[in-house]
């Protein structure tokens, strides 16, 4: 399957820790006071976007980005 986007970094843009909504249980994650955001890359035009957890879940649901393991 060809995806439109890929994750550039699973780290919250506000810290050096993994975004809360991507963290596995029993793992340390970002605890910023607002919705963590990550960077993704639009593969076709090589442009980076910053997205929230809600936007990420929509991209996964629409099969536009590979789910983070």
N, C-alpha and C positions, 0 to 999 in steps of 0.2 A: 504494500500500500504506500502510495506517495502522500506525504504530508506537506502542507503548505508552510507550516511553522516548525521551528525547533527551539528548545530551551537553550539559552545562552548561559544562564546562571540560575541555579536553584536557590541562591542566596537572596535574602531580602535586600532591596536596594538601600535600606536605611541601616543595615548592620552587616556583620560578616557571618551571620548565622543563617541556616536554612529557613526559608519562609515557613511560618506556622502551619499552613495548610498543605505543605508538601512533606512535612516531617513524619517519620515513622514513630510509632509509640516507643516510649522509653529513650527517645533521642532528644538532645538539646536543640532548641529552635528559637527563632527570634521572638521577642516579647515586646515589640514596639506597641505603642498605645493606639494604633490604627491598623487598617488592613495592610498586611505585607504585600509588596509588589515585587515581581521578578522581571528579568529581561528575556525576551524571546526574539527570534530572528525570522523575518519573512524570507524564505529560501530563494524565491525567484528574483527578488530585487535587492537582496542583501541589506535590508533595512531593519534596524532594531526597534522594538516597541517595549514599553513598560506596561505590564498588565497586572490586574488584581486576581485574587482567587476566584471570584465570580466569573471573570472573563476567561480565565484558564479552564474552568469546568465547562463553560460553553464550547470552547474550542475542542476539548476532549470529546464532548457529547456529539459535536458535529464532525468528528474524525478529521479535524484539521491540524491537530498536533498529537504527537505520540505521548501517551500518559507517562508520567514520571514514575519510575520503579522505586 
